[in-house]
Amino acid sequence: MRIISIRRETASGNTLARFDAELAPGVKAYGLKLVQAKTGLRVFGPSISGGPAVTFAPEVAAQLAIIASGEIARHEHSI
């Protein structure tokens, strides 16, 4: 898995960033959301008509959260 692009959220709240990721070769997901929850970092997919457009197994969501948070940190240190 790799992050294609990431955009830090500037509004207040628990959303840290929105990002696009390549989940596997040829499989990309856009508009994912990295959230700071009470239980730790969480990743959510976008919604369509009020329901989820994509869902992730907990292990995949955890891995995406780690990769995305690392990408945020890397970008902040390069500024």
URHU-V900405 format. One line per field, one symbol per residue. ss: DSSP state (H for helix, E for strand, - for the rest). phi: phi as a letter, one per 20 degrees, with the letter a starting at -180 (. if undefined). psi: psi as a letter, one per 20 degrees, with the letter a starting at -180 (. if undefined). A space follows every 10 residues. Layout:
ss: ???
phi: ???
psi: ???
This chain:
ss: -EEEEEEE-- ----EEEEEE EEEE--EEEE EEEEEEE--E EEEE--EE-- EE-----HHH HHHHHHHHHH HHHHHHH--
phi: .beebbcfed ffpeeeadbd cefbgnddcd mfceceefep fcccefdcln dfebccfgff ffffffffff fffffffee
psi: qqpgqqoppi qrajphrqrq qohrpjoqpq kqppporhja pqpqrrqpki rphqrqqhhg gggggggghh hggghhii.
